[in-house]
């Protein structure tokens, strides 16, 4: 499912809203998550999961094309940890 599919799905169950209003809400939702992650804050949605960032320090890697050592700069990666309710829905007994 991509963003436009998500908007269409929300529109089906909430027909009293215009598509532009739903697009604005979805955009705002993702912007707020991005903003929190860029500020290195954790975003927790109960039952669904949490988004957070993890820093990877500067390190030495190997270029697979020529086998030479290269320096990989430090980076910040987004991470997601699944919540219990989502885990149980994906892994029923």
VMD Tcl script that builds the backbone (N, CA, C; Angstrom):
set m [mol new atoms 279]
animate dup $m
set s [atomselect $m all]
$s set {name element resname resid chain x y z} {
  {N N UNK 1 A 0.848 -1.174 0.000}
  {CA C UNK 1 A 0.000 0.000 0.000}
  {C C UNK 1 A 0.895 1.239 0.000}
  {N N UNK 2 A 0.592 2.148 -0.892}
  {CA C UNK 2 A 1.328 3.413 -0.919}
  {C C UNK 2 A 0.444 4.529 -0.361}
  {N N UNK 3 A 0.961 5.739 -0.378}
  {CA C UNK 3 A 0.263 6.868 0.237}
  {C C UNK 3 A -1.105 7.127 -0.401}
  {N N UNK 4 A -1.189 7.067 -1.717}
  {CA C UNK 4 A -2.474 7.324 -2.379}
  {C C UNK 4 A -3.485 6.219 -2.071}
  {N N UNK 5 A -3.017 4.969 -1.938}
  {CA C UNK 5 A -3.910 3.874 -1.551}
  {C C UNK 5 A -4.436 4.090 -0.132}
  {N N UNK 6 A -3.579 4.557 0.752}
  {CA C UNK 6 A -3.973 4.851 2.128}
  {C C UNK 6 A -5.045 5.942 2.154}
  {N N UNK 7 A -4.848 6.977 1.372}
  {CA C UNK 7 A -5.820 8.077 1.307}
  {C C UNK 7 A -7.158 7.576 0.784}
  {N N UNK 8 A -7.136 6.749 -0.255}
  {CA C UNK 8 A -8.377 6.193 -0.812}
  {C C UNK 8 A -9.088 5.302 0.203}
  {N N UNK 9 A -8.320 4.521 0.945}
  {CA C UNK 9 A -8.898 3.641 1.963}
  {C C UNK 9 A -9.571 4.442 3.069}
  {N N UNK 10 A -8.933 5.507 3.507}
  {CA C UNK 10 A -9.516 6.368 4.539}
  {C C UNK 10 A -10.761 7.059 4.008}
  {N N UNK 11 A -10.722 7.468 2.747}
  {CA C UNK 11 A -11.868 8.147 2.125}
  {C C UNK 11 A -13.084 7.223 2.047}
  {N N UNK 12 A -12.861 5.927 1.790}
  {CA C UNK 12 A -13.977 4.979 1.709}
  {C C UNK 12 A -14.743 4.884 3.024}
  {N N UNK 13 A -14.012 4.885 4.131}
  {CA C UNK 13 A -14.685 4.746 5.427}
  {C C UNK 13 A -15.081 6.088 6.044}
  {N N UNK 14 A -14.660 7.194 5.432}
  {CA C UNK 14 A -15.002 8.539 5.922}
  {C C UNK 14 A -15.410 9.422 4.749}
  {N N UNK 15 A -16.543 9.112 4.162}
  {CA C UNK 15 A -16.975 9.816 2.948}
  {C C UNK 15 A -17.429 11.249 3.198}
  {N N UNK 16 A -17.584 11.642 4.470}
  {CA C UNK 16 A -18.018 13.020 4.734}
  {C C UNK 16 A -16.886 14.023 4.548}
  {N N UNK 17 A -15.653 13.535 4.429}
  {CA C UNK 17 A -14.502 14.418 4.218}
  {C C UNK 17 A -14.141 14.470 2.739}
  {N N UNK 18 A -13.556 15.585 2.331}
  {CA C UNK 18 A -13.064 15.728 0.962}
  {C C UNK 18 A -11.707 15.036 0.859}
  {N N UNK 19 A -11.345 14.626 -0.337}
  {CA C UNK 19 A -10.053 13.962 -0.542}
  {C C UNK 19 A -8.890 14.894 -0.187}
  {N N UNK 20 A -9.062 16.188 -0.462}
  {CA C UNK 20 A -7.992 17.145 -0.134}
  {C C UNK 20 A -7.786 17.254 1.373}
  {N N UNK 21 A -8.873 17.141 2.153}
  {CA C UNK 21 A -8.752 17.194 3.607}
  {C C UNK 21 A -8.005 15.969 4.137}
  {N N UNK 22 A -8.332 14.819 3.593}
  {CA C UNK 22 A -7.656 13.586 4.010}
  {C C UNK 22 A -6.187 13.622 3.609}
  {N N UNK 23 A -5.898 14.131 2.407}
  {CA C UNK 23 A -4.498 14.261 1.969}
  {C C UNK 23 A -3.719 15.150 2.939}
  {N N UNK 24 A -4.335 16.263 3.358}
  {CA C UNK 24 A -3.679 17.173 4.309}
  {C C UNK 24 A -3.418 16.503 5.652}
  {N N UNK 25 A -4.372 15.710 6.123}
  {CA C UNK 25 A -4.216 15.009 7.400}
  {C C UNK 25 A -3.091 13.982 7.319}
  {N N UNK 26 A -3.073 13.200 6.249}
  {CA C UNK 26 A -2.029 12.180 6.075}
  {C C UNK 26 A -0.664 12.850 5.944}
  {N N UNK 27 A -0.579 13.934 5.169}
  {CA C UNK 27 A 0.682 14.669 5.028}
  {C C UNK 27 A 1.158 15.217 6.377}
  {N N UNK 28 A 0.238 15.780 7.134}
  {CA C UNK 28 A 0.576 16.320 8.445}
  {C C UNK 28 A 1.076 15.219 9.377}
  {N N UNK 29 A 0.429 14.077 9.350}
  {CA C UNK 29 A 0.829 12.936 10.183}
  {C C UNK 29 A 2.276 12.534 9.893}
  {N N UNK 30 A 2.607 12.368 8.621}
  {CA C UNK 30 A 3.962 11.958 8.256}
  {C C UNK 30 A 4.982 13.072 8.502}
  {N N UNK 31 A 4.589 14.321 8.294}
  {CA C UNK 31 A 5.491 15.447 8.579}
  {C C UNK 31 A 5.846 15.509 10.059}
  {N N UNK 32 A 4.873 15.276 10.907}
  {CA C UNK 32 A 5.117 15.303 12.354}
  {C C UNK 32 A 6.046 14.174 12.784}
  {N N UNK 33 A 5.895 12.997 12.178}
  {CA C UNK 33 A 6.814 11.893 12.473}
  {C C UNK 33 A 8.217 12.256 12.008}
  {N N UNK 34 A 8.341 12.806 10.802}
  {CA C UNK 34 A 9.651 13.224 10.287}
  {C C UNK 34 A 10.279 14.277 11.182}
  {N N UNK 35 A 9.486 15.247 11.601}
  {CA C UNK 35 A 9.991 16.327 12.447}
  {C C UNK 35 A 10.522 15.771 13.769}
  {N N UNK 36 A 9.768 14.885 14.384}
  {CA C UNK 36 A 10.194 14.292 15.652}
  {C C UNK 36 A 11.475 13.486 15.478}
  {N N UNK 37 A 11.578 12.723 14.390}
  {CA C UNK 37 A 12.777 11.913 14.163}
  {C C UNK 37 A 13.992 12.788 13.887}
  {N N UNK 38 A 13.819 13.894 13.167}
  {CA C UNK 38 A 14.959 14.780 12.919}
  {C C UNK 38 A 15.414 15.464 14.202}
  {N N UNK 39 A 14.513 15.599 15.172}
  {CA C UNK 39 A 14.873 16.150 16.479}
  {C C UNK 39 A 15.315 15.055 17.445}
  {N N UNK 40 A 15.518 13.854 16.913}
  {CA C UNK 40 A 15.954 12.675 17.669}
  {C C UNK 40 A 14.983 12.306 18.792}
  {N N UNK 41 A 13.700 12.525 18.546}
  {CA C UNK 41 A 12.668 12.126 19.495}
  {C C UNK 41 A 12.073 10.795 19.057}
  {N N UNK 42 A 11.496 10.101 20.000}
  {CA C UNK 42 A 10.854 8.813 19.733}
  {C C UNK 42 A 9.362 9.058 19.507}
  {N N UNK 43 A 8.782 8.386 18.519}
  {CA C UNK 43 A 7.355 8.495 18.231}
  {C C UNK 43 A 6.726 7.142 18.536}
  {N N UNK 44 A 5.804 7.118 19.497}
  {CA C UNK 44 A 5.177 5.861 19.902}
  {C C UNK 44 A 3.683 5.909 19.621}
  {N N UNK 45 A 3.206 4.926 18.882}
  {CA C UNK 45 A 1.782 4.788 18.598}
  {C C UNK 45 A 1.351 3.490 19.272}
  {N N UNK 46 A 0.643 3.613 20.383}
  {CA C UNK 46 A 0.285 2.452 21.201}
  {C C UNK 46 A -0.399 1.372 20.373}
  {N N UNK 47 A 0.056 0.148 20.528}
  {CA C UNK 47 A -0.513 -0.990 19.821}
  {C C UNK 47 A 0.061 -1.192 18.431}
  {N N UNK 48 A 0.579 -0.148 17.831}
  {CA C UNK 48 A 1.143 -0.246 16.483}
  {C C UNK 48 A 2.648 -0.418 16.550}
  {N N UNK 49 A 3.329 0.514 17.206}
  {CA C UNK 49 A 4.776 0.427 17.322}
  {C C UNK 49 A 5.386 1.783 17.567}
  {N N UNK 50 A 6.712 1.809 17.538}
  {CA C UNK 50 A 7.402 3.070 17.777}
  {C C UNK 50 A 8.505 3.280 16.749}
  {N N UNK 51 A 8.677 4.546 16.398}
  {CA C UNK 51 A 9.721 4.965 15.479}
  {C C UNK 51 A 10.788 5.680 16.288}
  {N N UNK 52 A 12.046 5.415 15.979}
  {CA C UNK 52 A 13.150 6.084 16.664}
  {C C UNK 52 A 14.351 6.101 15.728}
  {N N UNK 53 A 15.395 6.802 16.126}
  {CA C UNK 53 A 16.597 6.866 15.300}
  {C C UNK 53 A 17.752 6.189 16.012}
  {N N UNK 54 A 18.695 5.713 15.219}
  {CA C UNK 54 A 19.887 5.079 15.751}
  {C C UNK 54 A 21.089 5.630 14.992}
  {N N UNK 55 A 22.110 6.025 15.742}
  {CA C UNK 55 A 23.317 6.572 15.114}
  {C C UNK 55 A 24.296 5.454 14.808}
  {N N UNK 56 A 24.892 5.522 13.632}
  {CA C UNK 56 A 25.974 4.608 13.262}
  {C C UNK 56 A 27.234 5.449 13.175}
  {N N UNK 57 A 28.217 5.072 13.934}
  {CA C UNK 57 A 29.459 5.833 13.979}
  {C C UNK 57 A 30.260 5.664 12.692}
  {N N UNK 58 A 31.221 6.548 12.506}
  {CA C UNK 58 A 32.126 6.498 11.359}
  {C C UNK 58 A 32.905 5.183 11.431}
  {N N UNK 59 A 33.085 4.518 10.276}
  {CA C UNK 59 A 33.769 3.229 10.271}
  {C C UNK 59 A 34.495 3.004 8.952}
  {N N UNK 60 A 35.293 1.980 8.930}
  {CA C UNK 60 A 36.031 1.609 7.723}
  {C C UNK 60 A 35.294 0.445 7.060}
  {N N UNK 61 A 35.053 0.576 5.761}
  {CA C UNK 61 A 34.411 -0.473 4.992}
  {C C UNK 61 A 35.289 -0.873 3.821}
  {N N UNK 62 A 34.834 -1.841 3.045}
  {CA C UNK 62 A 35.591 -2.308 1.880}
  {C C UNK 62 A 34.759 -2.086 0.632}
  {N N UNK 63 A 35.382 -1.456 -0.373}
  {CA C UNK 63 A 34.733 -1.260 -1.665}
  {C C UNK 63 A 34.696 -2.618 -2.362}
  {N N UNK 64 A 33.506 -3.155 -2.671}
  {CA C UNK 64 A 33.418 -4.482 -3.272}
  {C C UNK 64 A 33.966 -4.543 -4.711}
  {N N UNK 65 A 34.049 -3.402 -5.387}
  {CA C UNK 65 A 34.542 -3.400 -6.767}
  {C C UNK 65 A 36.049 -3.586 -6.853}
  {N N UNK 66 A 36.781 -2.965 -5.898}
  {CA C UNK 66 A 38.236 -3.042 -5.999}
  {C C UNK 66 A 38.910 -3.556 -4.725}
  {N N UNK 67 A 38.146 -3.828 -3.671}
  {CA C UNK 67 A 38.702 -4.379 -2.441}
  {C C UNK 67 A 39.443 -3.385 -1.569}
  {N N UNK 68 A 39.434 -2.109 -1.934}
  {CA C UNK 68 A 40.139 -1.099 -1.147}
  {C C UNK 68 A 39.289 -0.642 0.043}
  {N N UNK 69 A 39.972 -0.226 1.103}
  {CA C UNK 69 A 39.282 0.304 2.277}
  {C C UNK 69 A 38.734 1.693 1.975}
  {N N UNK 70 A 37.528 1.934 2.454}
  {CA C UNK 70 A 36.920 3.256 2.309}
  {C C UNK 70 A 36.389 3.686 3.680}
  {N N UNK 71 A 36.285 4.973 3.874}
  {CA C UNK 71 A 35.774 5.505 5.125}
  {C C UNK 71 A 34.287 5.797 4.954}
  {N N UNK 72 A 33.478 5.207 5.814}
  {CA C UNK 72 A 32.039 5.420 5.780}
  {C C UNK 72 A 31.699 6.426 6.877}
  {N N UNK 73 A 31.089 7.527 6.494}
  {CA C UNK 73 A 30.763 8.604 7.429}
  {C C UNK 73 A 29.702 8.145 8.429}
  {N N UNK 74 A 29.598 8.857 9.549}
  {CA C UNK 74 A 28.566 8.520 10.523}
  {C C UNK 74 A 27.209 8.919 9.958}
  {N N UNK 75 A 26.189 8.119 10.282}
  {CA C UNK 75 A 24.850 8.334 9.750}
  {C C UNK 75 A 23.815 8.087 10.842}
  {N N UNK 76 A 22.646 8.636 10.615}
  {CA C UNK 76 A 21.509 8.394 11.494}
  {C C UNK 76 A 20.473 7.628 10.674}
  {N N UNK 77 A 20.031 6.488 11.216}
  {CA C UNK 77 A 19.067 5.641 10.518}
  {C C UNK 77 A 17.752 5.591 11.290}
  {N N UNK 78 A 16.616 5.626 10.576}
  {CA C UNK 78 A 15.336 5.459 11.261}
  {C C UNK 78 A 15.107 3.980 11.568}
  {N N UNK 79 A 14.471 3.715 12.689}
  {CA C UNK 79 A 14.159 2.340 13.089}
  {C C UNK 79 A 12.694 2.267 13.486}
  {N N UNK 80 A 12.135 1.055 13.410}
  {CA C UNK 80 A 10.752 0.819 13.805}
  {C C UNK 80 A 10.696 -0.438 14.649}
  {N N UNK 81 A 10.021 -0.356 15.788}
  {CA C UNK 81 A 9.812 -1.529 16.628}
  {C C UNK 81 A 8.315 -1.769 16.717}
  {N N UNK 82 A 7.919 -2.968 16.354}
  {CA C UNK 82 A 6.516 -3.336 16.311}
  {C C UNK 82 A 5.922 -3.417 17.718}
  {N N UNK 83 A 4.680 -2.971 17.872}
  {CA C UNK 83 A 3.968 -3.058 19.144}
  {C C UNK 83 A 3.379 -4.444 19.336}
  {N N UNK 84 A 2.976 -4.750 20.565}
  {CA C UNK 84 A 2.452 -6.080 20.893}
  {C C UNK 84 A 1.192 -6.435 20.119}
  {N N UNK 85 A 0.275 -5.473 19.994}
  {CA C UNK 85 A -0.991 -5.747 19.305}
  {C C UNK 85 A -0.744 -6.061 17.834}
  {N N UNK 86 A 0.102 -5.277 17.174}
  {CA C UNK 86 A 0.436 -5.533 15.775}
  {C C UNK 86 A 1.145 -6.880 15.642}
  {N N UNK 87 A 2.057 -7.169 16.566}
  {CA C UNK 87 A 2.779 -8.448 16.527}
  {C C UNK 87 A 1.806 -9.622 16.610}
  {N N UNK 88 A 0.824 -9.524 17.509}
  {CA C UNK 88 A -0.157 -10.604 17.675}
  {C C UNK 88 A -1.052 -10.761 16.457}
  {N N UNK 89 A -1.372 -9.647 15.786}
  {CA C UNK 89 A -2.190 -9.731 14.567}
  {C C UNK 89 A -1.412 -10.373 13.415}
  {N N UNK 90 A -0.112 -10.104 13.350}
  {CA C UNK 90 A 0.702 -10.679 12.292}
  {C C UNK 90 A 1.105 -12.122 12.586}
  {N N UNK 91 A 1.112 -12.493 13.866}
  {CA C UNK 91 A 1.542 -13.831 14.275}
  {C C UNK 91 A 0.499 -14.499 15.170}
  {N N UNK 92 A -0.676 -14.828 14.595}
  {CA C UNK 92 A -1.688 -15.471 15.420}
  {C C UNK 92 A -1.270 -16.899 15.764}
  {N N UNK 93 A -1.767 -17.385 16.901}
  {CA C UNK 93 A -1.382 -18.739 17.341}
  {C C UNK 93 A -2.213 -19.795 16.683}
}
mol reanalyze $m
mol bondsrecalc $m
mol representation Tube
mol addrep $m
